[in-house]
Amino acid sequence: MLSLESLNKQRTAEAAKLERLRLRLRTAEDSLREAQDGLDEIERNLKADRVAALVAEESWPTANAEKKLEPAHRTLTAAKSAVAVAQEAVRIQESNLQEIDAQIYSRRDE
């Protein structure tokens, strides 16, 4: 059984860890937004190219479009995964911190 002083030190360390995890989550969310924005821009440009090709009665270069879209989709998928992982890490750390808080609270009542 840890002393109240030890629990308070542990809480401080775990709270700092939670803040670092939240920072990583914000970074992952920023990367997700950037990936989505990048994909959106590629899709807008491809749509404009497609419209121009149709107006000029030219064929739509599908292979070229896929070459541009595939990396953007992979980047977006990786960014979504990073956000999900960071969210889960934050959730777990918040739970850990709540457990320490409960131990501190129960010690103060003794």
Secondary structure, 3 states (H helix, E strand, C coil): CCCHHHHHHHHHHHHHHHHHHHHHHHHHHHHHHHHHHHHHHHHHHHHHHHHHHHHCCCCCCHHHHHHHHHHHHHHHHHHHHHHHHHHHHHHHHHHHHHHHHHHHHHHHCC
